[in-house]
Amino acid sequence: MNTTIGCPIPGSSQPKEQPQTIVERIGEPAFLEQLAEECSELAQAALKTARKYRGENPTPKTIDECCDALQEEIADVMLCVSEYLDCKGPDYLDCVTLMKLKKHVRWERRLKEVGK
């Protein structure tokens, strides 16, 4: 029998090609729901951390616990964003990157306007 690794054997059944990205595997609507959920969890972790820093509204969590939760939620959102950008392709990433740069410039300008 003549088999070469990586080469199909004539007449053998071939596995179905799997979608390449997580977005393709679960579908865009389900993925967007996951992204929204992760963004919501990040917002809650950021609010809890700010609350802890301010000390005006006590929380039983330590600052380390708050920071760990914030870090985990940032990682979740970054993963989702990365997967979505991979699915959408380089043109979409270019548009997002350009928007991000414009927003950064605007933020810096606003800070300068108020002396920060």
PyMOL commands that set and color helices and strands:
alter all, ss='L'
color gray80, all
select helices_A, chain A and resi 22-26+28-54+63-88+90-113
alter helices_A, ss='H'
color red, helices_A
deselect
rebuild
show_as cartoon
